[in-house]
Amino acid sequence: MRQSPAQPGDESVKRSTTIKSRDALAIMRQCPALLERKVQALNDQQKQIADARMMLAQEVVRLQQAGMTRIAAVTFIVDESKAGTLPEALQHAATLANSKKGRTRQGVGKSSLYRNG
């Protein structure tokens, strides 16, 4: 039995055209103009959220340099942010980093720190 050639809509030949975040980051590191364009496209609130997440990631790195394991550093920040006992600037960053519209949860989650830390 002879098969007909694959058609563009045929499921067997579809290829994903989405770029994974890790790949996009590597591309932007190679071409700073792309990164600049992406940053320019962010609104002020998105920039504040990104800055807050970076601040928390930097704190994870700082704690690691002070001798904590990455897991311990992330757990410390998560627990302290949920308890509301981080230094004021970090606590504010944890609140901003959540950025879930309509949600009022306290603190930052482990998964976001593992991703960004």
BELKA-V602686 format. One line per field, one symbol per residue. ss: DSSP state (@ for helix, = for strand, . for the rest). psi: psi as a letter, one per 30 degrees, with the letter a starting at -180 (. if undefined). burial: b if it has 16 or more other ideal C-beta (glycine too) atoms within 10 Angstrom, else e. A space follows every 10 residues. Layout:
ss->???
psi->???
burial->???
This chain:
ss->.......... @@@....... @@@@@@@@@@ .@@@@@@@@@ @..@@@@@@@ @@@@@@@@@@ @@@@@....@ @@@@@@@@@@ @@@....@@@ @@@@@@@@.. .........@ @@@@@@.
psi->kkkllklefk ffgkkkgkkl eeeeeeeeef ifeeeeeeef fkleeeeeee eeeeeeeeee eeeeffflle eeeeeeeeee eefgglkeee eeeeeefehj kgkhlkalle eeeeef.
burial->eeeeeeeeee eeeeeeeeee eeeeeeebee eeeeeeeeee eeeeeeeebb ebbebbbebb eebbeeeeee eebbeebbeb beeeebeeeb bebbbbbbee eeeeeebbbe ebbeebb
